Amino acid sequence: MRKTLRYGMVGGDLHAFIGGVHRTAISFDGRADLVAGCFNPDMTVNRECGEFYRLDEHRIYSSYMEMAEKESNREDGIDFVSIVTPNFLHYEVAKKFLMCGINVLCEKPLSFKVEEAQELKAIAEEHNLYFAVNYSYSGNNMVKEARELVRQGVIGEIINVNAEYLQEYLVDDVGKGDQKMLKLSSWRKDPKVAGISNCVGDIGSHIEHTVAYITGLKIKKVAAVLDYFGQPLDLNANVLVEFENGAHGVYASSQVCVGHMNGLVVRIFGTEGAIEWVQENPNILSVTLKGQPTQIYNRGMGYVSKRSADMNRLPSGHPEGLYEAFANIYKCYISAIIKKVNHAEPNEEELDFPTVEDGISGVKFIYACVKSSKENSAWVEL
Ligand SMILES: NC(=O)c1ccc[n+]([C@@H]2O[C@H](COP(=O)([O-])OP(=O)(O)OC[C@H]3O[C@@H](n4cnc5c(N)ncnc54)[C@H](O)[C@@H]3O)[C@@H](O)[C@H]2O)c1
């Protein structure tokens, strides 16, 4: 019976942003070891990373194609791959690993086109593989608590959603044409690398998934205004959303809001109460029941749901954050694969990670927002 897994990574060299967060998060539970990688197409930078993690030199690959093929032919090959490259590579890299019979966890947005995302789902199903898409905020403990409260009916029927994801880091680009770009922003503003959207694709998509995760609501259609400020891709987006239950919501995402760094805030309003979760203060959840003062739920306290308690890593008052959110996604994803390699069925809690289906919803949302904005903010069905 296997208790641990082997994994590989594509992208995420030592100088990249998110690859290191993935590796650290995976290490939290000690159930998967990094054994292979293609961290950068430049072999010097690639080796630097592979050697840092003490990989076998033969498993530091010069291309993801070679990595997928050679790993799938090894008896001790990787059980899953984490894809942490810029967006344009997600589809082709994921497809290659799936075709080689390797489980995939891919960063968001899943692909450039809806059809590509659907094709990936079909291939994963055909090969009986687990495919996670890293909408990381749904890994937060108090986001799970919010979901439990909605499921228990504590705030009644959902009648309105108000969510925002505000950043300021591209404000210097407004009206100034193609500026010298910050490292973080360099590829995100290039349509060939980022896809059809910058702001909605990069952060609006997190709103879309986090709300869907908490509420279970499906978006029927959107009406959007995207602002480009002279840039090739959007930097600011105000989106009106209609859900299939008839409720409406407003999703505001922006990279030009001075004073905001990574301000994801989700507010869910129901007939009996409201819930608010703020990413920059992730260990608390504000819950207001009709006619009562606002209550603050603290992560780790005895009154939280079993699900939240089960996902706890530190005692209350010791903040958990981004790393723990990623680690929780991997905890479930790795548990599901461990069950699979041992020919057992994962339970519902082990399957609590964002899937390729969520990835498809995300790409549909991005497409609908861009289309609506181009069509003078007409309603566009997802
Ligand atoms: N879920 C989240 O919260 C979150 C946060 C940040 C970024 N992301 C996503 O993660 C992805 C990466 O973002 P980032 O900010 O880390 O970018 P980055 O530019 O910092 O890193 C990208 C990495 O991909 C590597 N790469 C590029 N082409 C490659 C190739 N052909 N083969 C192998 N490696 C290659 C680069 O060398 C680099 O190491 C993006 O899709 C982004 O949307 C998600």
The ligand as an SDF file (V2000), in Angstrom:
LIG
                    3D

 44 48  0  0  0  0  0  0  0  0999 V2000
   -3.7410   30.4720   -8.0480 N   0  0  0  0  0  0  0  0  0  0  0  0
   -3.1470   31.5960   -7.7380 C   0  0  0  0  0  0  0  0  0  0  0  0
   -3.4370   32.1890   -6.7120 O   0  0  0  0  0  0  0  0  0  0  0  0
   -2.1030   32.1330   -8.6620 C   0  0  0  0  0  0  0  0  0  0  0  0
   -1.2230   33.1540   -8.2430 C   0  0  0  0  0  0  0  0  0  0  0  0
   -0.2200   33.5860   -9.1200 C   0  0  0  0  0  0  0  0  0  0  0  0
   -0.1140   33.0230  -10.3860 C   0  0  0  0  0  0  0  0  0  0  0  0
   -1.0110   32.0600  -10.7650 N   0  0  0  0  0  0  0  0  0  0  0  0
   -0.9140   31.4580  -12.1070 C   0  0  0  0  0  0  0  0  0  0  0  0
    0.3080   30.7210  -12.1500 O   0  0  0  0  0  0  0  0  0  0  0  0
    0.8760   30.7600  -13.4510 C   0  0  0  0  0  0  0  0  0  0  0  0
    2.3130   31.2620  -13.3470 C   0  0  0  0  0  0  0  0  0  0  0  0
    2.3070   32.5610  -12.8090 O   0  0  0  0  0  0  0  0  0  0  0  0
    3.6340   33.1970  -12.1470 P   0  0  0  0  0  0  0  0  0  0  0  0
    3.2320   34.5000  -11.5940 O   0  0  0  0  0  0  0  0  0  0  0  0
    4.2960   32.2020  -11.2650 O   0  0  0  0  0  0  0  0  0  0  0  0
    4.5310   33.4330  -13.4450 O   0  0  0  0  0  0  0  0  0  0  0  0
    6.1210   33.5920  -13.5070 P   0  0  0  0  0  0  0  0  0  0  0  0
    6.4000   34.3450  -14.7430 O   0  0  0  0  0  0  0  0  0  0  0  0
    6.6520   34.1210  -12.2050 O   0  0  0  0  0  0  0  0  0  0  0  0
    6.6310   32.0920  -13.6490 O   0  0  0  0  0  0  0  0  0  0  0  0
    6.3990   31.3210  -14.8030 C   0  0  0  0  0  0  0  0  0  0  0  0
    7.3680   30.1670  -14.8580 C   0  0  0  0  0  0  0  0  0  0  0  0
    7.0850   29.3750  -16.0040 O   0  0  0  0  0  0  0  0  0  0  0  0
    8.3270   29.0400  -16.6250 C   0  0  0  0  0  0  0  0  0  0  0  0
    8.1780   28.7030  -18.0430 N   0  0  0  0  0  0  0  0  0  0  0  0
    7.8360   29.5100  -19.0710 C   0  0  0  0  0  0  0  0  0  0  0  0
    7.8440   28.8040  -20.2270 N   0  0  0  0  0  0  0  0  0  0  0  0
    8.1850   27.5210  -19.9100 C   0  0  0  0  0  0  0  0  0  0  0  0
    8.3910   26.3230  -20.6540 C   0  0  0  0  0  0  0  0  0  0  0  0
    8.2300   26.2900  -21.9750 N   0  0  0  0  0  0  0  0  0  0  0  0
    8.7550   25.2150  -19.9860 N   0  0  0  0  0  0  0  0  0  0  0  0
    8.9430   25.2300  -18.6650 C   0  0  0  0  0  0  0  0  0  0  0  0
    8.7790   26.3200  -17.8980 N   0  0  0  0  0  0  0  0  0  0  0  0
    8.4080   27.4610  -18.5140 C   0  0  0  0  0  0  0  0  0  0  0  0
    9.1900   30.2670  -16.4140 C   0  0  0  0  0  0  0  0  0  0  0  0
   10.5280   29.9390  -16.5900 O   0  0  0  0  0  0  0  0  0  0  0  0
    8.8310   30.5810  -14.9470 C   0  0  0  0  0  0  0  0  0  0  0  0
    9.5960   29.7630  -14.0910 O   0  0  0  0  0  0  0  0  0  0  0  0
   -0.0430   31.6720  -14.2730 C   0  0  0  0  0  0  0  0  0  0  0  0
   -0.8960   30.8910  -15.0460 O   0  0  0  0  0  0  0  0  0  0  0  0
   -0.8510   32.4460  -13.2430 C   0  0  0  0  0  0  0  0  0  0  0  0
   -2.1650   32.7680  -13.6850 O   0  0  0  0  0  0  0  0  0  0  0  0
   -1.9800   31.6140   -9.9380 C   0  0  0  0  0  0  0  0  0  0  0  0
  1  2  1  0
  2  3  2  0
  2  4  1  0
  4  5  1  0
  4 44  2  0
  5  6  2  0
  6  7  1  0
  7  8  2  0
  8  9  1  0
  8 44  1  0
  9 10  1  0
  9 42  1  0
 10 11  1  0
 11 12  1  0
 11 40  1  0
 12 13  1  0
 13 14  1  0
 14 15  2  0
 14 16  1  0
 14 17  1  0
 17 18  1  0
 18 19  2  0
 18 20  1  0
 18 21  1  0
 21 22  1  0
 22 23  1  0
 23 24  1  0
 23 38  1  0
 24 25  1  0
 25 26  1  0
 25 36  1  0
 26 27  1  0
 26 35  1  0
 27 28  2  0
 28 29  1  0
 29 30  1  0
 29 35  2  0
 30 31  1  0
 30 32  2  0
 32 33  1  0
 33 34  2  0
 34 35  1  0
 36 37  1  0
 36 38  1  0
 38 39  1  0
 40 41  1  0
 40 42  1  0
 42 43  1  0
M  CHG  2   8   1  16  -1
M  END
$$$$
